[in-house]
């Protein structure tokens, strides 16, 4: 995901991969420190260690849904965010 995002945006991907154990420790630290702003909340950290997927078969069959590639969606998302960002004056 981050390598695809790096190639689309030109912004370097993070070089460090956090293990599930590191995310659990970060969540514990977040709780102990009262969820400071520089740490994601514990539930977000827990969820980030899970594998998320969707099956589009039923939507394709019943709604004629045609999924597109993740790369195309990422590019459109980046373009949208960039077009709606506040410009520095």
PyMOL Python script that loads the backbone (N, CA, C, O; Angstrom):
from pymol import cmd

cmd.read_pdbstr("""\
ATOM      1  N   UNK A   1       0.822  -1.191   0.000  1.00  0.00           N
ATOM      2  CA  UNK A   1       0.000   0.000   0.000  1.00  0.00           C
ATOM      3  C   UNK A   1       0.867   1.256   0.000  1.00  0.00           C
ATOM      4  O   UNK A   1       0.680   2.152  -0.823  1.00  0.00           O
ATOM      5  N   UNK A   2       1.817   1.309   0.934  1.00  0.00           N
ATOM      6  CA  UNK A   2       2.639   2.509   1.030  1.00  0.00           C
ATOM      7  C   UNK A   2       3.571   2.669  -0.164  1.00  0.00           C
ATOM      8  O   UNK A   2       3.851   3.793  -0.579  1.00  0.00           O
ATOM      9  N   UNK A   3       4.056   1.560  -0.725  1.00  0.00           N
ATOM     10  CA  UNK A   3       4.906   1.665  -1.925  1.00  0.00           C
ATOM     11  C   UNK A   3       4.089   2.182  -3.113  1.00  0.00           C
ATOM     12  O   UNK A   3       4.583   2.998  -3.890  1.00  0.00           O
ATOM     13  N   UNK A   4       2.849   1.717  -3.260  1.00  0.00           N
ATOM     14  CA  UNK A   4       1.982   2.223  -4.332  1.00  0.00           C
ATOM     15  C   UNK A   4       1.712   3.704  -4.117  1.00  0.00           C
ATOM     16  O   UNK A   4       1.761   4.489  -5.065  1.00  0.00           O
ATOM     17  N   UNK A   5       1.430   4.089  -2.884  1.00  0.00           N
ATOM     18  CA  UNK A   5       1.172   5.486  -2.565  1.00  0.00           C
ATOM     19  C   UNK A   5       2.418   6.335  -2.819  1.00  0.00           C
ATOM     20  O   UNK A   5       2.316   7.466  -3.292  1.00  0.00           O
ATOM     21  N   UNK A   6       3.587   5.790  -2.507  1.00  0.00           N
ATOM     22  CA  UNK A   6       4.843   6.489  -2.765  1.00  0.00           C
ATOM     23  C   UNK A   6       5.018   6.760  -4.261  1.00  0.00           C
ATOM     24  O   UNK A   6       5.410   7.861  -4.648  1.00  0.00           O
ATOM     25  N   UNK A   7       4.734   5.772  -5.095  1.00  0.00           N
ATOM     26  CA  UNK A   7       4.920   5.963  -6.540  1.00  0.00           C
ATOM     27  C   UNK A   7       3.905   6.945  -7.127  1.00  0.00           C
ATOM     28  O   UNK A   7       4.189   7.601  -8.129  1.00  0.00           O
ATOM     29  N   UNK A   8       2.738   7.049  -6.519  1.00  0.00           N
ATOM     30  CA  UNK A   8       1.712   7.977  -6.998  1.00  0.00           C
ATOM     31  C   UNK A   8       2.013   9.402  -6.558  1.00  0.00           C
ATOM     32  O   UNK A   8       1.859  10.343  -7.336  1.00  0.00           O
ATOM     33  N   UNK A   9       2.443   9.559  -5.306  1.00  0.00           N
ATOM     34  CA  UNK A   9       2.607  10.900  -4.738  1.00  0.00           C
ATOM     35  C   UNK A   9       4.011  11.463  -4.867  1.00  0.00           C
ATOM     36  O   UNK A   9       4.198  12.680  -4.870  1.00  0.00           O
ATOM     37  N   UNK A  10       5.000  10.584  -4.973  1.00  0.00           N
ATOM     38  CA  UNK A  10       6.384  11.042  -4.953  1.00  0.00           C
ATOM     39  C   UNK A  10       6.891  11.285  -3.539  1.00  0.00           C
ATOM     40  O   UNK A  10       8.011  11.764  -3.358  1.00  0.00           O
ATOM     41  N   UNK A  11       6.086  10.964  -2.540  1.00  0.00           N
ATOM     42  CA  UNK A  11       6.475  11.117  -1.133  1.00  0.00           C
ATOM     43  C   UNK A  11       6.970   9.765  -0.641  1.00  0.00           C
ATOM     44  O   UNK A  11       6.287   8.754  -0.806  1.00  0.00           O
ATOM     45  N   UNK A  12       8.151   9.741  -0.039  1.00  0.00           N
ATOM     46  CA  UNK A  12       8.739   8.481   0.417  1.00  0.00           C
ATOM     47  C   UNK A  12       7.856   7.751   1.415  1.00  0.00           C
ATOM     48  O   UNK A  12       7.279   8.351   2.322  1.00  0.00           O
ATOM     49  N   UNK A  13       7.766   6.448   1.225  1.00  0.00           N
ATOM     50  CA  UNK A  13       7.000   5.599   2.143  1.00  0.00           C
ATOM     51  C   UNK A  13       7.776   5.429   3.441  1.00  0.00           C
ATOM     52  O   UNK A  13       9.003   5.538   3.448  1.00  0.00           O
ATOM     53  N   UNK A  14       7.077   5.163   4.539  1.00  0.00           N
ATOM     54  CA  UNK A  14       7.781   4.906   5.798  1.00  0.00           C
ATOM     55  C   UNK A  14       8.724   3.724   5.640  1.00  0.00           C
ATOM     56  O   UNK A  14       8.394   2.742   4.976  1.00  0.00           O
ATOM     57  N   UNK A  15       9.881   3.821   6.245  1.00  0.00           N
ATOM     58  CA  UNK A  15      10.865   2.754   6.133  1.00  0.00           C
ATOM     59  C   UNK A  15      10.761   1.722   7.242  1.00  0.00           C
ATOM     60  O   UNK A  15      11.419   0.683   7.190  1.00  0.00           O
ATOM     61  N   UNK A  16       9.946   1.999   8.237  1.00  0.00           N
ATOM     62  CA  UNK A  16       9.826   1.110   9.384  1.00  0.00           C
ATOM     63  C   UNK A  16       8.466   0.418   9.345  1.00  0.00           C
ATOM     64  O   UNK A  16       7.433   1.059   9.154  1.00  0.00           O
ATOM     65  N   UNK A  17       8.484  -0.892   9.529  1.00  0.00           N
ATOM     66  CA  UNK A  17       7.246  -1.667   9.591  1.00  0.00           C
ATOM     67  C   UNK A  17       6.985  -2.017  11.049  1.00  0.00           C
ATOM     68  O   UNK A  17       7.839  -2.611  11.707  1.00  0.00           O
ATOM     69  N   UNK A  18       5.827  -1.661  11.552  1.00  0.00           N
ATOM     70  CA  UNK A  18       5.482  -1.944  12.944  1.00  0.00           C
ATOM     71  C   UNK A  18       4.801  -3.307  13.037  1.00  0.00           C
ATOM     72  O   UNK A  18       3.828  -3.578  12.332  1.00  0.00           O
ATOM     73  N   UNK A  19       5.320  -4.153  13.908  1.00  0.00           N
ATOM     74  CA  UNK A  19       4.726  -5.477  14.120  1.00  0.00           C
ATOM     75  C   UNK A  19       3.448  -5.329  14.951  1.00  0.00           C
ATOM     76  O   UNK A  19       3.201  -4.287  15.558  1.00  0.00           O
ATOM     77  N   UNK A  20       2.658  -6.379  14.963  1.00  0.00           N
ATOM     78  CA  UNK A  20       1.431  -6.370  15.770  1.00  0.00           C
ATOM     79  C   UNK A  20       1.774  -6.161  17.240  1.00  0.00           C
ATOM     80  O   UNK A  20       1.048  -5.466  17.951  1.00  0.00           O
ATOM     81  N   UNK A  21       2.878  -6.757  17.705  1.00  0.00           N
ATOM     82  CA  UNK A  21       3.286  -6.586  19.095  1.00  0.00           C
ATOM     83  C   UNK A  21       3.641  -5.122  19.375  1.00  0.00           C
ATOM     84  O   UNK A  21       3.281  -4.586  20.423  1.00  0.00           O
ATOM     85  N   UNK A  22       4.341  -4.482  18.448  1.00  0.00           N
ATOM     86  CA  UNK A  22       4.686  -3.070  18.622  1.00  0.00           C
ATOM     87  C   UNK A  22       3.414  -2.213  18.658  1.00  0.00           C
ATOM     88  O   UNK A  22       3.334  -1.256  19.427  1.00  0.00           O
ATOM     89  N   UNK A  23       2.439  -2.548  17.843  1.00  0.00           N
ATOM     90  CA  UNK A  23       1.181  -1.804  17.858  1.00  0.00           C
ATOM     91  C   UNK A  23       0.448  -1.982  19.188  1.00  0.00           C
ATOM     92  O   UNK A  23      -0.137  -1.032  19.708  1.00  0.00           O
ATOM     93  N   UNK A  24       0.481  -3.203  19.738  1.00  0.00           N
ATOM     94  CA  UNK A  24      -0.144  -3.428  21.052  1.00  0.00           C
ATOM     95  C   UNK A  24       0.556  -2.617  22.131  1.00  0.00           C
ATOM     96  O   UNK A  24      -0.101  -2.031  22.992  1.00  0.00           O
ATOM     97  N   UNK A  25       1.888  -2.579  22.093  1.00  0.00           N
ATOM     98  CA  UNK A  25       2.642  -1.788  23.064  1.00  0.00           C
ATOM     99  C   UNK A  25       2.337  -0.299  22.913  1.00  0.00           C
ATOM    100  O   UNK A  25       2.211   0.419  23.905  1.00  0.00           O
ATOM    101  N   UNK A  26       2.220   0.158  21.671  1.00  0.00           N
ATOM    102  CA  UNK A  26       1.876   1.563  21.432  1.00  0.00           C
ATOM    103  C   UNK A  26       0.492   1.882  21.967  1.00  0.00           C
ATOM    104  O   UNK A  26       0.264   2.958  22.519  1.00  0.00           O
ATOM    105  N   UNK A  27      -0.432   0.942  21.801  1.00  0.00           N
ATOM    106  CA  UNK A  27      -1.780   1.130  22.333  1.00  0.00           C
ATOM    107  C   UNK A  27      -1.763   1.221  23.848  1.00  0.00           C
ATOM    108  O   UNK A  27      -2.468   2.044  24.432  1.00  0.00           O
ATOM    109  N   UNK A  28      -0.959   0.375  24.488  1.00  0.00           N
ATOM    110  CA  UNK A  28      -0.846   0.415  25.950  1.00  0.00           C
ATOM    111  C   UNK A  28      -0.239   1.743  26.392  1.00  0.00           C
ATOM    112  O   UNK A  28      -0.697   2.346  27.362  1.00  0.00           O
ATOM    113  N   UNK A  29       0.788   2.195  25.682  1.00  0.00           N
ATOM    114  CA  UNK A  29       1.412   3.486  26.013  1.00  0.00           C
ATOM    115  C   UNK A  29       0.409   4.617  25.839  1.00  0.00           C
ATOM    116  O   UNK A  29       0.365   5.548  26.643  1.00  0.00           O
ATOM    117  N   UNK A  30      -0.386   4.531  24.795  1.00  0.00           N
ATOM    118  CA  UNK A  30      -1.399   5.554  24.541  1.00  0.00           C
ATOM    119  C   UNK A  30      -2.392   5.626  25.692  1.00  0.00           C
ATOM    120  O   UNK A  30      -2.761   6.713  26.136  1.00  0.00           O
ATOM    121  N   UNK A  31      -2.825   4.455  26.176  1.00  0.00           N
ATOM    122  CA  UNK A  31      -3.763   4.435  27.306  1.00  0.00           C
ATOM    123  C   UNK A  31      -3.114   4.998  28.570  1.00  0.00           C
ATOM    124  O   UNK A  31      -3.735   5.768  29.302  1.00  0.00           O
ATOM    125  N   UNK A  32      -1.862   4.609  28.822  1.00  0.00           N
ATOM    126  CA  UNK A  32      -1.158   5.082  30.027  1.00  0.00           C
ATOM    127  C   UNK A  32      -0.931   6.595  29.998  1.00  0.00           C
ATOM    128  O   UNK A  32      -0.981   7.259  31.033  1.00  0.00           O
ATOM    129  N   UNK A  33      -0.684   7.122  28.815  1.00  0.00           N
ATOM    130  CA  UNK A  33      -0.403   8.554  28.676  1.00  0.00           C
ATOM    131  C   UNK A  33      -1.658   9.379  28.445  1.00  0.00           C
ATOM    132  O   UNK A  33      -1.582  10.581  28.190  1.00  0.00           O
ATOM    133  N   UNK A  34      -2.809   8.732  28.534  1.00  0.00           N
ATOM    134  CA  UNK A  34      -4.054   9.466  28.337  1.00  0.00           C
ATOM    135  C   UNK A  34      -4.330   9.797  26.885  1.00  0.00           C
ATOM    136  O   UNK A  34      -4.912  10.841  26.590  1.00  0.00           O
ATOM    137  N   UNK A  35      -3.922   8.920  25.963  1.00  0.00           N
ATOM    138  CA  UNK A  35      -4.127   9.097  24.517  1.00  0.00           C
ATOM    139  C   UNK A  35      -3.653  10.457  24.028  1.00  0.00           C
ATOM    140  O   UNK A  35      -4.458  11.265  23.565  1.00  0.00           O
ATOM    141  N   UNK A  36      -2.338  10.718  24.127  1.00  0.00           N
ATOM    142  CA  UNK A  36      -1.824  12.001  23.621  1.00  0.00           C
ATOM    143  C   UNK A  36      -2.038  12.113  22.121  1.00  0.00           C
ATOM    144  O   UNK A  36      -2.164  11.101  21.432  1.00  0.00           O
ATOM    145  N   UNK A  37      -2.080  13.320  21.619  1.00  0.00           N
ATOM    146  CA  UNK A  37      -2.403  13.568  20.203  1.00  0.00           C
ATOM    147  C   UNK A  37      -1.393  12.951  19.251  1.00  0.00           C
ATOM    148  O   UNK A  37      -1.744  12.639  18.113  1.00  0.00           O
ATOM    149  N   UNK A  38      -0.140  12.765  19.684  1.00  0.00           N
ATOM    150  CA  UNK A  38       0.871  12.235  18.764  1.00  0.00           C
ATOM    151  C   UNK A  38       0.795  10.712  18.607  1.00  0.00           C
ATOM    152  O   UNK A  38       1.508  10.150  17.776  1.00  0.00           O
ATOM    153  N   UNK A  39      -0.053  10.036  19.385  1.00  0.00           N
ATOM    154  CA  UNK A  39      -0.254   8.597  19.243  1.00  0.00           C
ATOM    155  C   UNK A  39      -1.685   8.320  18.791  1.00  0.00           C
ATOM    156  O   UNK A  39      -2.621   8.935  19.302  1.00  0.00           O
ATOM    157  N   UNK A  40      -1.868   7.401  17.838  1.00  0.00           N
ATOM    158  CA  UNK A  40      -3.236   7.006  17.477  1.00  0.00           C
ATOM    159  C   UNK A  40      -3.915   6.354  18.672  1.00  0.00           C
ATOM    160  O   UNK A  40      -3.245   5.854  19.575  1.00  0.00           O
ATOM    161  N   UNK A  41      -5.236   6.358  18.680  1.00  0.00           N
ATOM    162  CA  UNK A  41      -5.957   5.750  19.790  1.00  0.00           C
ATOM    163  C   UNK A  41      -5.757   4.232  19.759  1.00  0.00           C
ATOM    164  O   UNK A  41      -5.497   3.659  18.700  1.00  0.00           O
ATOM    165  N   UNK A  42      -5.879   3.582  20.923  1.00  0.00           N
ATOM    166  CA  UNK A  42      -5.604   2.141  21.014  1.00  0.00           C
ATOM    167  C   UNK A  42      -6.425   1.292  20.043  1.00  0.00           C
ATOM    168  O   UNK A  42      -5.898   0.334  19.477  1.00  0.00           O
ATOM    169  N   UNK A  43      -7.688   1.616  19.839  1.00  0.00           N
ATOM    170  CA  UNK A  43      -8.525   0.817  18.933  1.00  0.00           C
ATOM    171  C   UNK A  43      -8.042   0.923  17.487  1.00  0.00           C
ATOM    172  O   UNK A  43      -8.048  -0.072  16.762  1.00  0.00           O
ATOM    173  N   UNK A  44      -7.630   2.100  17.066  1.00  0.00           N
ATOM    174  CA  UNK A  44      -7.085   2.264  15.710  1.00  0.00           C
ATOM    175  C   UNK A  44      -5.807   1.459  15.545  1.00  0.00           C
ATOM    176  O   UNK A  44      -5.593   0.842  14.502  1.00  0.00           O
ATOM    177  N   UNK A  45      -4.960   1.461  16.559  1.00  0.00           N
ATOM    178  CA  UNK A  45      -3.732   0.665  16.504  1.00  0.00           C
ATOM    179  C   UNK A  45      -4.056  -0.824  16.411  1.00  0.00           C
ATOM    180  O   UNK A  45      -3.434  -1.549  15.634  1.00  0.00           O
ATOM    181  N   UNK A  46      -5.022  -1.277  17.197  1.00  0.00           N
ATOM    182  CA  UNK A  46      -5.411  -2.694  17.161  1.00  0.00           C
ATOM    183  C   UNK A  46      -5.954  -3.069  15.784  1.00  0.00           C
ATOM    184  O   UNK A  46      -5.594  -4.108  15.229  1.00  0.00           O
ATOM    185  N   UNK A  47      -6.817  -2.221  15.240  1.00  0.00           N
ATOM    186  CA  UNK A  47      -7.433  -2.513  13.946  1.00  0.00           C
ATOM    187  C   UNK A  47      -6.415  -2.481  12.804  1.00  0.00           C
ATOM    188  O   UNK A  47      -6.582  -3.182  11.806  1.00  0.00           O
ATOM    189  N   UNK A  48      -5.367  -1.674  12.945  1.00  0.00           N
ATOM    190  CA  UNK A  48      -4.382  -1.570  11.866  1.00  0.00           C
ATOM    191  C   UNK A  48      -3.573  -2.853  11.699  1.00  0.00           C
ATOM    192  O   UNK A  48      -2.949  -3.054  10.657  1.00  0.00           O
ATOM    193  N   UNK A  49      -3.575  -3.716  12.702  1.00  0.00           N
ATOM    194  CA  UNK A  49      -2.839  -4.974  12.618  1.00  0.00           C
ATOM    195  C   UNK A  49      -3.666  -6.084  11.975  1.00  0.00           C
ATOM    196  O   UNK A  49      -3.147  -7.174  11.736  1.00  0.00           O
ATOM    197  N   UNK A  50      -4.933  -5.829  11.694  1.00  0.00           N
ATOM    198  CA  UNK A  50      -5.812  -6.839  11.112  1.00  0.00           C
ATOM    199  C   UNK A  50      -5.810  -6.765   9.592  1.00  0.00           C
ATOM    200  O   UNK A  50      -5.507  -5.721   9.013  1.00  0.00           O
ATOM    201  N   UNK A  51      -6.146  -7.870   8.953  1.00  0.00           N
ATOM    202  CA  UNK A  51      -6.264  -7.907   7.497  1.00  0.00           C
ATOM    203  C   UNK A  51      -7.721  -7.658   7.140  1.00  0.00           C
ATOM    204  O   UNK A  51      -8.607  -8.379   7.598  1.00  0.00           O
ATOM    205  N   UNK A  52      -7.970  -6.645   6.329  1.00  0.00           N
ATOM    206  CA  UNK A  52      -9.333  -6.279   5.951  1.00  0.00           C
ATOM    207  C   UNK A  52      -9.544  -6.592   4.472  1.00  0.00           C
ATOM    208  O   UNK A  52      -8.681  -6.303   3.643  1.00  0.00           O
ATOM    209  N   UNK A  53     -10.665  -7.168   4.151  1.00  0.00           N
ATOM    210  CA  UNK A  53     -10.978  -7.471   2.757  1.00  0.00           C
ATOM    211  C   UNK A  53     -12.487  -7.418   2.546  1.00  0.00           C
ATOM    212  O   UNK A  53     -13.272  -7.464   3.494  1.00  0.00           O
ATOM    213  N   UNK A  54     -12.861  -7.323   1.289  1.00  0.00           N
ATOM    214  CA  UNK A  54     -14.266  -7.302   0.912  1.00  0.00           C
ATOM    215  C   UNK A  54     -14.430  -8.194  -0.309  1.00  0.00           C
ATOM    216  O   UNK A  54     -13.589  -8.195  -1.208  1.00  0.00           O
ATOM    217  N   UNK A  55     -15.491  -8.934  -0.333  1.00  0.00           N
ATOM    218  CA  UNK A  55     -15.827  -9.724  -1.522  1.00  0.00           C
ATOM    219  C   UNK A  55     -16.910  -8.975  -2.278  1.00  0.00           C
ATOM    220  O   UNK A  55     -17.959  -8.650  -1.721  1.00  0.00           O
ATOM    221  N   UNK A  56     -16.654  -8.706  -3.541  1.00  0.00           N
ATOM    222  CA  UNK A  56     -17.575  -7.903  -4.338  1.00  0.00           C
ATOM    223  C   UNK A  56     -18.479  -8.757  -5.233  1.00  0.00           C
ATOM    224  O   UNK A  56     -19.200  -8.220  -6.074  1.00  0.00           O
ATOM    225  N   UNK A  57     -18.446 -10.055  -5.061  1.00  0.00           N
ATOM    226  CA  UNK A  57     -19.214 -10.952  -5.926  1.00  0.00           C
ATOM    227  C   UNK A  57     -20.707 -10.664  -5.956  1.00  0.00           C
ATOM    228  O   UNK A  57     -21.310 -10.630  -7.028  1.00  0.00           O
ATOM    229  N   UNK A  58     -21.301 -10.459  -4.800  1.00  0.00           N
ATOM    230  CA  UNK A  58     -22.745 -10.214  -4.753  1.00  0.00           C
ATOM    231  C   UNK A  58     -23.086  -8.873  -5.395  1.00  0.00           C
ATOM    232  O   UNK A  58     -24.061  -8.769  -6.138  1.00  0.00           O
ATOM    233  N   UNK A  59     -22.277  -7.839  -5.108  1.00  0.00           N
ATOM    234  CA  UNK A  59     -22.516  -6.527  -5.725  1.00  0.00           C
ATOM    235  C   UNK A  59     -22.352  -6.612  -7.237  1.00  0.00           C
ATOM    236  O   UNK A  59     -23.096  -5.972  -7.980  1.00  0.00           O
ATOM    237  N   UNK A  60     -21.381  -7.400  -7.696  1.00  0.00           N
ATOM    238  CA  UNK A  60     -21.187  -7.569  -9.134  1.00  0.00           C
ATOM    239  C   UNK A  60     -22.387  -8.273  -9.759  1.00  0.00           C
ATOM    240  O   UNK A  60     -22.857  -7.879 -10.826  1.00  0.00           O
ATOM    241  N   UNK A  61     -22.877  -9.302  -9.100  1.00  0.00           N
ATOM    242  CA  UNK A  61     -23.995 -10.079  -9.647  1.00  0.00           C
ATOM    243  C   UNK A  61     -25.309  -9.314  -9.606  1.00  0.00           C
ATOM    244  O   UNK A  61     -26.073  -9.338 -10.571  1.00  0.00           O
ATOM    245  N   UNK A  62     -25.577  -8.635  -8.493  1.00  0.00           N
ATOM    246  CA  UNK A  62     -26.884  -8.000  -8.323  1.00  0.00           C
ATOM    247  C   UNK A  62     -26.935  -6.547  -8.802  1.00  0.00           C
ATOM    248  O   UNK A  62     -27.997  -6.055  -9.182  1.00  0.00           O
ATOM    249  N   UNK A  63     -25.810  -5.877  -8.783  1.00  0.00           N
ATOM    250  CA  UNK A  63     -25.801  -4.442  -9.111  1.00  0.00           C
ATOM    251  C   UNK A  63     -24.929  -4.096 -10.312  1.00  0.00           C
ATOM    252  O   UNK A  63     -24.759  -2.922 -10.643  1.00  0.00           O
ATOM    253  N   UNK A  64     -24.379  -5.112 -10.961  1.00  0.00           N
ATOM    254  CA  UNK A  64     -23.483  -4.909 -12.092  1.00  0.00           C
ATOM    255  C   UNK A  64     -22.265  -4.060 -11.687  1.00  0.00           C
ATOM    256  O   UNK A  64     -21.759  -3.262 -12.477  1.00  0.00           O
ATOM    257  N   UNK A  65     -21.810  -4.247 -10.447  1.00  0.00           N
ATOM    258  CA  UNK A  65     -20.655  -3.519  -9.929  1.00  0.00           C
ATOM    259  C   UNK A  65     -19.383  -4.013 -10.591  1.00  0.00           C
ATOM    260  O   UNK A  65     -19.159  -5.219 -10.698  1.00  0.00           O
ATOM    261  N   UNK A  66     -18.557  -3.088 -11.032  1.00  0.00           N
ATOM    262  CA  UNK A  66     -17.282  -3.426 -11.649  1.00  0.00           C
ATOM    263  C   UNK A  66     -16.171  -2.755 -10.848  1.00  0.00           C
ATOM    264  O   UNK A  66     -15.889  -1.571 -11.032  1.00  0.00           O
ATOM    265  N   UNK A  67     -15.533  -3.534  -9.944  1.00  0.00           N
ATOM    266  CA  UNK A  67     -14.479  -2.928  -9.128  1.00  0.00           C
ATOM    267  C   UNK A  67     -13.295  -2.504  -9.980  1.00  0.00           C
ATOM    268  O   UNK A  67     -13.045  -3.075 -11.042  1.00  0.00           O
ATOM    269  N   UNK A  68     -12.578  -1.509  -9.512  1.00  0.00           N
ATOM    270  CA  UNK A  68     -11.382  -1.062 -10.220  1.00  0.00           C
ATOM    271  C   UNK A  68     -10.173  -1.373  -9.365  1.00  0.00           C
ATOM    272  O   UNK A  68     -10.315  -1.822  -8.227  1.00  0.00           O
ATOM    273  N   UNK A  69      -8.995  -1.142  -9.895  1.00  0.00           N
ATOM    274  CA  UNK A  69      -7.783  -1.493  -9.170  1.00  0.00           C
ATOM    275  C   UNK A  69      -7.575  -0.561  -7.975  1.00  0.00           C
ATOM    276  O   UNK A  69      -8.035   0.581  -7.963  1.00  0.00           O
ATOM    277  N   UNK A  70      -6.876  -1.079  -6.985  1.00  0.00           N
ATOM    278  CA  UNK A  70      -6.553  -0.264  -5.812  1.00  0.00           C
ATOM    279  C   UNK A  70      -5.696   0.930  -6.224  1.00  0.00           C
ATOM    280  O   UNK A  70      -5.869   2.028  -5.696  1.00  0.00           O
ATOM    281  N   UNK A  71      -4.785   0.723  -7.154  1.00  0.00           N
ATOM    282  CA  UNK A  71      -3.912   1.816  -7.606  1.00  0.00           C
ATOM    283  C   UNK A  71      -4.724   2.965  -8.212  1.00  0.00           C
ATOM    284  O   UNK A  71      -4.445   4.132  -7.941  1.00  0.00           O
ATOM    285  N   UNK A  72      -5.715   2.640  -9.022  1.00  0.00           N
ATOM    286  CA  UNK A  72      -6.564   3.669  -9.629  1.00  0.00           C
ATOM    287  C   UNK A  72      -7.326   4.449  -8.545  1.00  0.00           C
ATOM    288  O   UNK A  72      -7.448   5.672  -8.612  1.00  0.00           O
ATOM    289  N   UNK A  73      -7.828   3.726  -7.561  1.00  0.00           N
ATOM    290  CA  UNK A  73      -8.541   4.374  -6.462  1.00  0.00           C
ATOM    291  C   UNK A  73      -7.607   5.263  -5.645  1.00  0.00           C
ATOM    292  O   UNK A  73      -7.975   6.380  -5.280  1.00  0.00           O
ATOM    293  N   UNK A  74      -6.400   4.773  -5.356  1.00  0.00           N
ATOM    294  CA  UNK A  74      -5.424   5.588  -4.621  1.00  0.00           C
ATOM    295  C   UNK A  74      -5.087   6.866  -5.388  1.00  0.00           C
ATOM    296  O   UNK A  74      -5.029   7.948  -4.804  1.00  0.00           O
ATOM    297  N   UNK A  75      -4.865   6.738  -6.696  1.00  0.00           N
ATOM    298  CA  UNK A  75      -4.521   7.914  -7.497  1.00  0.00           C
ATOM    299  C   UNK A  75      -5.657   8.926  -7.480  1.00  0.00           C
ATOM    300  O   UNK A  75      -5.418  10.121  -7.303  1.00  0.00           O
ATOM    301  N   UNK A  76      -6.884   8.467  -7.662  1.00  0.00           N
ATOM    302  CA  UNK A  76      -8.028   9.378  -7.627  1.00  0.00           C
ATOM    303  C   UNK A  76      -8.168  10.042  -6.251  1.00  0.00           C
ATOM    304  O   UNK A  76      -8.509  11.221  -6.158  1.00  0.00           O
ATOM    305  N   UNK A  77      -7.904   9.278  -5.191  1.00  0.00           N
ATOM    306  CA  UNK A  77      -7.990   9.830  -3.834  1.00  0.00           C
ATOM    307  C   UNK A  77      -6.938  10.904  -3.628  1.00  0.00           C
ATOM    308  O   UNK A  77      -7.237  11.975  -3.098  1.00  0.00           O
ATOM    309  N   UNK A  78      -5.706  10.627  -4.043  1.00  0.00           N
ATOM    310  CA  UNK A  78      -4.619  11.619  -3.925  1.00  0.00           C
ATOM    311  C   UNK A  78      -4.956  12.861  -4.733  1.00  0.00           C
ATOM    312  O   UNK A  78      -4.790  13.981  -4.249  1.00  0.00           O
ATOM    313  N   UNK A  79      -5.425  12.675  -5.957  1.00  0.00           N
ATOM    314  CA  UNK A  79      -5.786  13.829  -6.803  1.00  0.00           C
ATOM    315  C   UNK A  79      -6.893  14.653  -6.150  1.00  0.00           C
ATOM    316  O   UNK A  79      -6.849  15.883  -6.175  1.00  0.00           O
ATOM    317  N   UNK A  80      -7.880  13.984  -5.569  1.00  0.00           N
ATOM    318  CA  UNK A  80      -8.984  14.692  -4.910  1.00  0.00           C
ATOM    319  C   UNK A  80      -8.480  15.493  -3.711  1.00  0.00           C
ATOM    320  O   UNK A  80      -8.808  16.669  -3.554  1.00  0.00           O
ATOM    321  N   UNK A  81      -7.683  14.843  -2.874  1.00  0.00           N
ATOM    322  CA  UNK A  81      -7.161  15.534  -1.687  1.00  0.00           C
ATOM    323  C   UNK A  81      -6.307  16.722  -2.092  1.00  0.00           C
ATOM    324  O   UNK A  81      -6.413  17.800  -1.507  1.00  0.00           O
ATOM    325  N   UNK A  82      -5.467  16.526  -3.083  1.00  0.00           N
ATOM    326  CA  UNK A  82      -4.615  17.636  -3.532  1.00  0.00           C
ATOM    327  C   UNK A  82      -5.445  18.778  -4.111  1.00  0.00           C
ATOM    328  O   UNK A  82      -5.105  19.945  -3.919  1.00  0.00           O
ATOM    329  N   UNK A  83      -6.512  18.463  -4.806  1.00  0.00           N
ATOM    330  CA  UNK A  83      -7.327  19.527  -5.407  1.00  0.00           C
ATOM    331  C   UNK A  83      -8.167  20.279  -4.371  1.00  0.00           C
ATOM    332  O   UNK A  83      -8.629  21.389  -4.633  1.00  0.00           O
ATOM    333  N   UNK A  84      -8.364  19.676  -3.203  1.00  0.00           N
ATOM    334  CA  UNK A  84      -9.162  20.304  -2.166  1.00  0.00           C
ATOM    335  C   UNK A  84      -8.333  20.797  -0.966  1.00  0.00           C
ATOM    336  O   UNK A  84      -8.884  21.248   0.039  1.00  0.00           O
ATOM    337  N   UNK A  85      -7.026  20.703  -1.091  1.00  0.00           N
ATOM    338  CA  UNK A  85      -6.147  21.174  -0.014  1.00  0.00           C
ATOM    339  C   UNK A  85      -6.115  22.689  -0.018  1.00  0.00           C
ATOM    340  O   UNK A  85      -6.284  23.332  -1.054  1.00  0.00           O
ATOM    341  N   UNK A  86      -5.895  23.242   1.160  1.00  0.00           N
ATOM    342  CA  UNK A  86      -5.740  24.693   1.260  1.00  0.00           C
ATOM    343  C   UNK A  86      -4.405  25.081   0.643  1.00  0.00           C
ATOM    344  O   UNK A  86      -3.375  24.481   0.950  1.00  0.00           O
ATOM    345  N   UNK A  87      -4.426  26.047  -0.193  1.00  0.00           N
ATOM    346  CA  UNK A  87      -3.194  26.521  -0.824  1.00  0.00           C
ATOM    347  C   UNK A  87      -2.532  27.557   0.072  1.00  0.00           C
ATOM    348  O   UNK A  87      -3.200  28.436   0.617  1.00  0.00           O
ATOM    349  N   UNK A  88      -1.213  27.449   0.221  1.00  0.00           N
ATOM    350  CA  UNK A  88      -0.485  28.451   1.016  1.00  0.00           C
ATOM    351  C   UNK A  88      -0.480  29.767   0.254  1.00  0.00           C
ATOM    352  O   UNK A  88      -0.269  29.798  -0.958  1.00  0.00           O
ATOM    353  N   UNK A  89      -0.707  30.824   0.963  1.00  0.00           N
ATOM    354  CA  UNK A  89      -0.757  32.141   0.311  1.00  0.00           C
ATOM    355  C   UNK A  89       0.589  32.794   0.315  1.00  0.00           C
ATOM    356  O   UNK A  89       0.738  33.906  -0.191  1.00  0.00           O
TER     357      UNK A  89
END
""", "prot")
cmd.dss("prot")
cmd.show_as("cartoon", "prot")
cmd.util.cbc("prot")
cmd.orient("prot")
